[in-house]
């Protein structure tokens, strides 16, 4: 009985270690951008993603067709990258994208291989191309709020005040 509990504890520890390594590989070691979207109710959401530049556009790679729903009604998004916030038009591009996969492997190296080992590409993978939008972004942050970058995640329980959103 005691050895069974020891084996179970070891397996649980290894599982937790693998989960922590997975998150560390995703977040540490190279660029992680923040994609800001707005849902049908007007609520803003963000996702942390990997990005590569190709053919005069920014390309994002995410698993799952449900991600496409974000861009059906509102294709204008904001991307926080390198300390600045830019406005883009998001275009879902279904299907295989070997060049984008190659660029992700080059940029993220072992982390990309690790993630693809646990979540291999299949027909559910969706690549999104971000084209530069001709819509100015007019987002202001209230006084007294500290943010991790141009928009970022507020600290101290404060909330971000949005004066306007493109296409509103």
SULQUI-V133907 format. One record per run of one state. SS is the DSSP state (H for helix, E for strand, C for the rest). FROM is the first residue (numbers start at 1). LEN is the number of residues. If there is no record, write none. Layout:
BEGIN
SS,FROM,LEN ; SS,FROM,LEN
END
This chain:
BEGIN
C,1,1 ; H,2,26 ; C,28,5 ; E,33,6 ; C,39,5 ; E,44,6 ; C,50,1 ; E,51,4 ; C,55,2 ; E,57,7 ; C,64,1 ; H,65,9 ; C,74,2 ; E,76,6 ; C,82,2 ; E,84,10 ; C,94,4 ; H,98,11 ; C,109,1 ; H,110,9 ; C,119,6 ; E,125,8 ; C,133,36
END
